[in-house]
Amino acid sequence: MSVVSDDRCSSRVVREVKTPGQFETHALAMLWREVYPAEEMNADRQARRVARLLERGGRAWILRCKSSVAGFASVTPTPGLVGLYELEGFIAPGLRRQGLGRQLFQSVVSDLAGSAARQLYCTLVSRNSADSPDSPAAGFLSALGFYDEHEERYLTLDALENLPPVRLGDGFRLRTYGRAKAVSRFRRLYEAAFSGLSWYQPYESDGEVAADLADAGDLLFLEYGRQSAGFLWLRWPEVDVAEIEPVGLLPGYRAQGLGRQLMLAGLHQAVTQGAQAVNVGVWRQNEAAIGLYEWLGFRETNRKLFVAYDLAPEG
């Protein structure tokens, strides 16, 4: 815990929290609605949100100014990327430009010293957001030492009628497997397809894949004879909205039109399961994937810029 005082806002306190009290939860929910008016939030939802991030190994801090809750920050580990933590937070709009945000951030960095955290990142949404790359929030992060790490494009296909049929060449087939085999096969192929690429985010164990997999049938595998050629993971963030993430081909099977057919197979399965729209995300530098998605009719709906801050190495 750190405490500083000045004439503008005396008795500033930053406290790491394990379980927010009822007053703090209610105050945080009110602040959330003020900062993000387009999002619904109440005390119960805020309490569940904090509880989930703590269960995932995250940490949270509350900043008080005099007797009021003035700000909140949290860090959450990113699955598959050791030492990478997502930073989120906000300061009450009426108390900004008083150094509160910098103090809150400095307390977070201080408390993380000696922990497993090696890098923090924040997401800046390019469209329809107060946290755009040109916003005051982006300028504040830059002043703290954050730098541009990478940008992702997000695309949606909601015209799912009359999809072209899947046309695989002789010897190719699509398969699904039981849960244990699907998990181990996916992890092996994922590493073979993406290891060495800038957007590679490894899974540390089969258990990590299994924890993220709702149904083994959501993993499609493309095979040629008895050889694995590619894979696709169909996710369901909403009941009628699917997401394809990731999709990949092994090096020996690229540039043959197989990615297009694998995507079509995923789209057909999504429609069969009730999808009204399908989303994909892709690094801006991955021009081949972007070209494929646009050929299939996907349209860009958003962009996100990920900015990063390197923590001091331990010792």
C-alpha positions, 0 to 999 in steps of 0.5 A, spaced: 500 500 500 502 506 498 500 513 501 501 520 498 498 527 499 497 534 496 493 540 496 488 537 490 486 531 493 489 529 500 489 522 503 490 518 497 491 511 498 492 505 493 490 498 496 491 491 493 484 487 494 483 480 495 475 481 495 472 488 495 467 490 500 460 491 499 461 499 499 467 498 494 463 494 489 457 498 489 462 504 488 466 501 482 460 499 479 457 506 479 464 509 476 464 503 471 458 506 468 460 513 468 467 511 464 463 506 460 456 509 459 455 504 453 456 498 458 451 495 463 454 494 470 451 493 477 454 491 484 453 484 483 456 484 476 462 488 478 463 483 484 463 477 479 468 480 474 473 481 480 472 474 483 473 471 476 480 475 474 482 473 481 480 466 480 484 466 474 491 468 477 489 476 476 490 481 481 486 488 483 487 495 486 483 500 488 485 507 489 481 512 494 481 519 494 479 522 501 473 517 503 471 516 495 473 510 491 477 514 485 480 509 481 481 501 479 486 497 476 487 490 475 492 485 471 490 478 468 495 473 466 494 471 458 493 464 457 499 461 453 504 467 454 508 466 460 509 473 464 504 477 459 499 480 463 493 485 461 492 491 464 485 494 465 483 500 469 480 507 470 480 513 474 473 517 476 472 522 470 472 528 475 478 526 478 483 526 472 489 530 471 491 530 478 496 525 478 492 519 480 492 515 474 500 515 474 500 514 482 495 508 481 500 505 475 506 506 479 503 502 485 501 496 481 508 496 478 511 496 485 507 491 487 508 486 481 516 487 483 518 480 484 512 476 481 511 472 475 509 478 471 514 481 465 510 485 461 503 489 461 499 490 455 493 494 454 488 494 448 486 500 444 480 500 440 480 504 433 473 505 432 467 507 437 471 507 443 474 512 448 480 508 448 482 509 441 489 510 439 488 517 438 484 518 445 487 522 451 487 515 454 492 513 449 496 519 450 497 517 458 499 510 456 504 513 452 507 518 457 507 512 462 512 508 457 507 504 453 509 502 446 505 500 440 506 492 440 501 490 434 495 491 431 489 486 430 483 487 425 476 484 426 472 482 421 465 479 421 461 475 416 453 475 417 451 473 410 451 466 411 446 464 406 448 461 399 455 459 402 459 455 396 460 448 397 466 445 400 471 442 395 477 438 397 481 435 393 482 427 392 485 424 398 483 430 403 478 429 408 475 433 415 475 429 421 473 430 429 476 426 434 474 425 442 476 430 447 483 427 449 485 426 442 482 432 439 486 436 445 493 433 444 492 433 436 490 440 436 496 443 440 501 439 436 499 442 430 498 449 432 505 449 434 507 446 427 503 451 424 505 457 428 511 456 431 516 462 429 511 467 427 510 473 430 502 472 432 504 465 435 501 464 442 503 457 445 499 453 449 503 451 455 499 444 456 494 440 454 490 442 460 490 449 458 487 447 451 482 443 454 480 448 459 478 453 453 475 447 449 467 447 450 466 441 445 471 436 442 466 437 435 468 444 435 475 442 433 476 440 425 482 437 422 484 437 415 487 430 413 491 428 407 491 420 407 494 419 414 497 425 415 495 432 418 494 438 414 490 443 418 485 445 423 480 450 425 477 451 432 470 454 432 468 458 438 461 461 441 462 467 444 454 468 443 449 463 442 448 465 435 455 468 434 461 464 432 468 465 432 473 462 428 480 462 432 485 459 430 485 456 423 492 454 420 495 449 415 501 446 416 507 449 412 507 443 406 499 444 405 499 452 404 498 456 397 494 450 395 487 453 396 486 449 402 485 454 407 479 457 403 476 450 403 477 449 411 474 456 412 468 454 408 468 448 412 468 452 419 462 456 416 458 451 414 458 448 421 457 454 424 451 455 420 448 448 422 449 450 429 445 456 428 450 461 427 447 468 424 454 471 424 461 469 424 467 473 427 475 472 425 481 476 428 487 477 425 494 481 425 494 486 421 501 484 418 498 477 416 496 479 409 494 472 406 489 471 411 486 478 411 485 477 403 482 470 404 477 473 409 475 478 404 474 474 399 469 470 403 465 476 404 468 478 411 468 485 412 472 489 417 468 491 424 474 494 428 481 494 429 485 494 436 492 496 437 495 493 443 500 497 447 506 494 452 510 496 458 516 492 459 517 491 467 524 491 470 527 484 470 527 480 477 533 481 480 
